[in-house]
Structures are given as C-alpha cells and as structure tokens.
Amino acid sequence: MAASDAEATGNAGAGTGPGGEKKPIFLVYGRTGWIGGMLGKLLTEQGHTWCYGMARLQDRAGVQDDIKRSRCTHVMCAAGITGRPNVDWCEENKVEVIRANVIGILTLADVAHLAGVHVTNFATGCIYEYDASHSIGGAGFTEDEAPNFHGSFYSETKSYMEEFPRRLIPKPQNLYPTPYTLHPTPYTLHPTP
C-alpha cells in the first residue's frame, strides 16, 4: 500500500478497548488542509481507527457512503473552501463557497445525525473583531457571544455555521468549558459520547 493510501485509511482494525468498551472510529474530512492533515496525524499517533472521507460535503449520497463505509462513530470535519490564491476569491465565487461552507456542513451534520454519529466541526476564519467591549488586551469573547466580524464573505459563512448550531443544539454540559473552541495544545483528541 502506498504511503498516501496508508494515510487515507489511517489505523485500520476497529475493536474494543481493554474493558470491552467499543473504541471510537473516526471519519475525517479536510484531507488537503492543515487542520485535516494534523487530525489524521494525531489520530494515527494516538492509535485510533480512522479514515479520510472521500465525498464533497454537499454530496449527500457520497457522505452517506463515507459514513457507511467507515463504520465511524465520530466525524471530524475540517473541510471547507478558503479561496485560492487567498480568501478574496470567495467574494467572486459566493455560490461555491455557500455550497461547501454552509450547505456542505449542514448536509454532513444531517446525514451524521440520522446515522447516530457525533460530528465535531473545526472551522477557521475571522469571525470576531475588537470593539468597545473587547479591546486588545481586554476582555475576550465568550462562547455565548455572536460573531461580529462581517468584513468578508468567507467570514460570514463561518459565522453562519457558528451561530446556526447554537440556536438548534443546546450546549453539552459534559464537555470542556468551551465546547465550541479548538484548543490546539496539548494536541490530544478527546472523543465525546
């Protein structure tokens, strides 16, 4: 198997843990991005069973196939369009950006929900900007505050996907104090039930 194929399939061989509990199986979207690549590396280093998704997120049947094929218990999504050569591309290509960054994420969340699979969405982008209540070096933003940066279409799509789930899904009480925020250190993945 080629190195790229090995990376695509991750650590094969699902099973049970020492106490007989079912081990999580991860499906990761965002293979070509920095975060998606890092997730794959971390999952491998930690001995988890995982694979990359092959479907475009807005392809409902493809996402269903990925979930079925992988037999995943958890989806980690770091996929989306940021624009090439930079985020300004999104201003002229709004339909493609909406399809990937909004419709795609909603499709993934819906398909996974119907399959009983947990989804964690790793979304990047500038969605907050300093204001009178949040000055440099002053009070930070909380998980309950709405995004306030609307300076780019890309950031708007990321804001939609930050706000929409908050309105529909109550904040879990059994997670870390900031359940919607990725804290990149100490690079340990903690699956949620």
KOLMINU-531468 format. One record per residue (C-alpha): residue number from 0; x, y, z. Coordinates in Angstrom, 2 decimals, decimal comma. Each point is the difference from the previous one (the first is absolute). Example, Ala and Ser with C-alpha at 12.3 -4.5 7.8 and 13.67 -1.06 7.14 Angstrom:
BEGIN
NODE;0;12,30;-4,50;7,80
NODE;1;1,37;3,44;-0,66
//
This chain:
BEGIN
NODE;0;0,00;0,00;0,00
NODE;1;1,36;3,42;-0,95
NODE;2;0,74;2,52;2,77
NODE;3;-2,84;2,22;-1,18
NODE;4;-2,37;-3,00;0,11
NODE;5;1,18;-0,85;3,51
NODE;6;-0,68;3,57;1,07
NODE;7;-3,43;-0,13;-1,58
NODE;8;-1,06;-3,08;1,91
NODE;9;1,69;0,89;3,25
NODE;10;0,31;-2,67;2,66
NODE;11;-2,10;-2,87;-1,29
NODE;12;-1,57;-2,55;2,30
NODE;13;-2,82;1,13;2,25
NODE;14;-0,61;-1,87;3,19
NODE;15;-0,60;0,34;3,66
NODE;16;2,01;1,51;2,77
NODE;17;1,52;-1,84;2,97
NODE;18;-3,24;0,24;1,97
NODE;19;-2,11;-1,28;-2,91
NODE;20;-1,28;3,48;-0,90
NODE;21;-0,45;0,78;-3,69
NODE;22;2,91;2,04;-1,30
NODE;23;-0,88;3,11;-2,00
NODE;24;0,44;-0,03;-3,75
NODE;25;0,67;3,39;-1,60
NODE;26;-0,86;1,30;-3,47
NODE;27;1,99;3,15;-0,84
NODE;28;-0,86;2,56;-2,68
NODE;29;2,52;2,60;-1,14
NODE;30;2,86;-2,23;-1,12
NODE;31;1,82;2,68;-2,00
NODE;32;-0,14;2,71;2,67
NODE;33;2,33;0,64;2,91
NODE;34;-2,55;-0,85;2,71
NODE;35;-1,28;-3,11;-1,80
NODE;36;3,56;-1,20;-0,52
NODE;37;0,83;0,65;3,64
NODE;38;-3,10;-1,90;1,14
NODE;39;1,08;-3,02;-2,05
NODE;40;3,50;0,16;1,44
NODE;41;-1,27;0,29;3,58
NODE;42;-2,51;-2,83;-0,42
NODE;43;2,74;-2,25;-1,37
NODE;44;2,47;0,93;2,75
NODE;45;-2,62;-0,73;2,64
NODE;46;-0,88;-3,36;-1,51
NODE;47;-3,59;0,82;-0,98
NODE;48;-1,85;-1,68;-2,83
NODE;49;-0,83;2,58;-2,65
NODE;50;-0,21;0,85;-3,70
NODE;51;-0,41;3,06;-2,20
NODE;52;-3,35;0,68;-1,63
NODE;53;0,04;-0,01;-3,79
NODE;54;-3,27;1,85;-0,77
NODE;55;-0,56;3,70;-0,50
NODE;56;-2,06;1,09;2,99
NODE;57;-2,92;1,24;-2,10
NODE;58;-0,28;-3,49;-1,61
NODE;59;-2,54;-1,59;2,32
NODE;60;0,24;-3,50;-1,51
NODE;61;3,80;0,17;0,09
NODE;62;0,02;1,03;3,68
NODE;63;-2,44;-2,82;0,78
NODE;64;2,34;-2,43;-1,77
NODE;65;3,02;1,30;1,94
NODE;66;-1,80;-0,45;3,33
NODE;67;-1,19;-3,48;-0,93
NODE;68;3,39;-1,08;-1,42
NODE;69;1,96;1,28;2,99
NODE;70;-2,41;-1,29;2,67
NODE;71;0,99;3,16;1,88
NODE;72;-1,26;1,02;3,41
NODE;73;1,38;3,53;-0,32
NODE;74;0,52;2,43;-2,89
NODE;75;2,64;2,71;0,20
NODE;76;-0,56;2,59;-2,69
NODE;77;2,73;2,46;-0,94
NODE;78;-1,19;0,40;-3,59
NODE;79;-1,06;3,18;-1,73
NODE;80;0,95;2,52;-2,64
NODE;81;2,41;2,75;1,01
NODE;82;0,72;1,27;-3,52
NODE;83;2,98;-0,11;-2,34
NODE;84;2,32;1,80;-0,08
NODE;85;-1,55;1,62;3,10
NODE;86;-3,29;0,64;1,78
NODE;87;-0,86;2,85;-2,41
NODE;88;-0,90;-2,69;-2,58
NODE;89;-3,11;-0,70;2,09
NODE;90;-1,41;3,47;-0,78
NODE;91;-0,37;-0,89;-3,68
NODE;92;-0,96;-3,67;0,48
NODE;93;-2,73;0,18;2,61
NODE;94;-2,08;-2,91;-1,34
NODE;95;2,92;-2,44;0,30
NODE;96;0,82;1,33;3,46
NODE;97;-3,60;-0,39;1,21
NODE;98;-0,17;-3,54;-1,42
NODE;99;3,09;-1,12;1,89
NODE;100;0,08;2,13;3,15
NODE;101;-3,73;0,08;0,77
NODE;102;-1,99;-2,59;-1,97
NODE;103;2,82;-2,53;0,27
NODE;104;0,33;0,33;3,76
NODE;105;-3,79;-0,17;0,47
NODE;106;-0,19;-3,06;-2,25
NODE;107;2,75;-1,74;1,96
NODE;108;-1,64;0,86;3,32
NODE;109;-3,40;-1,26;-1,19
NODE;110;1,30;-3,27;-1,48
NODE;111;2,12;-0,70;3,09
NODE;112;-2,90;0,83;2,33
NODE;113;-2,27;-2,44;-1,83
NODE;114;2,73;-2,66;0,30
NODE;115;0,51;0,70;3,72
NODE;116;3,56;1,27;-0,55
NODE;117;1,54;2,88;1,96
NODE;118;1,46;2,88;-2,05
NODE;119;2,66;2,47;1,07
NODE;120;0,46;2,86;-2,47
NODE;121;3,38;1,72;0,04
NODE;122;-0,67;3,34;-1,66
NODE;123;2,56;2,72;-0,46
NODE;124;-0,40;3,58;-1,01
NODE;125;-0,18;3,46;1,44
NODE;126;-3,45;0,24;1,57
NODE;127;0,71;2,44;2,82
NODE;128;1,53;3,46;-0,01
NODE;129;0,97;2,31;2,83
NODE;130;-2,67;2,49;1,03
NODE;131;-0,81;2,30;2,93
NODE;132;-0,71;-3,00;2,27
NODE;133;2,95;-2,06;-1,20
NODE;134;3,19;2,03;-0,33
NODE;135;3,48;-1,37;-0,64
NODE;136;1,23;-1,37;3,30
NODE;137;-3,47;0,39;1,53
NODE;138;-2,91;-2,37;0,42
NODE;139;-0,14;-2,86;-2,49
NODE;140;-3,07;-1,33;-1,76
NODE;141;-2,05;-2,76;1,58
NODE;142;-1,64;-3,01;-1,62
NODE;143;-3,38;1,68;0,42
NODE;144;0,86;3,14;-1,98
NODE;145;-1,03;0,22;-3,63
NODE;146;2,70;0,49;-2,64
NODE;147;0,37;3,69;-0,83
NODE;148;2,38;0,08;-2,97
NODE;149;-1,72;0,35;-3,35
NODE;150;2,90;1,30;-2,07
NODE;151;0,21;-2,93;-2,42
NODE;152;-2,40;-2,48;-1,52
NODE;153;2,19;-2,88;1,15
NODE;154;-0,27;1,22;3,61
NODE;155;-3,77;0,37;-0,38
NODE;156;-0,34;-3,66;-1,01
NODE;157;2,07;-1,04;2,99
NODE;158;-2,18;2,19;2,24
NODE;159;-3,15;-1,67;-1,35
NODE;160;1,35;-3,39;0,97
NODE;161;1,06;1,25;3,41
NODE;162;-3,40;1,51;0,75
NODE;163;-2,41;-2,45;-1,59
NODE;164;0,89;-3,05;2,14
NODE;165;-0,08;2,13;3,16
NODE;166;-3,61;0,88;-0,69
NODE;167;-1,01;-3,62;-0,59
NODE;168;2,23;-2,06;2,26
NODE;169;0,33;0,66;3,72
NODE;170;3,56;0,30;1,26
NODE;171;1,07;-3,41;1,37
NODE;172;0,65;0,03;3,72
NODE;173;2,48;-2,88;-0,02
NODE;174;2,72;1,62;-2,12
NODE;175;2,79;2,42;0,66
NODE;176;-0,97;3,52;1,16
NODE;177;0,20;1,28;-3,60
NODE;178;-1,47;-2,87;-2,05
NODE;179;-0,05;1,91;-3,29
NODE;180;3,65;1,02;0,04
NODE;181;2,99;-2,00;-1,18
NODE;182;2,90;0,42;2,37
NODE;183;2,96;-1,23;-2,06
NODE;184;2,13;-1,00;2,96
NODE;185;0,76;-2,52;1,39
NODE;186;-1,14;-1,65;-3,27
NODE;187;-1,99;-2,73;1,67
NODE;188;-3,30;-1,07;-1,49
NODE;189;-2,74;-0,70;2,50
NODE;190;-3,01;-1,74;-1,60
NODE;191;-3,39;0,95;1,37
NODE;192;-2,75;-2,57;0,54
//
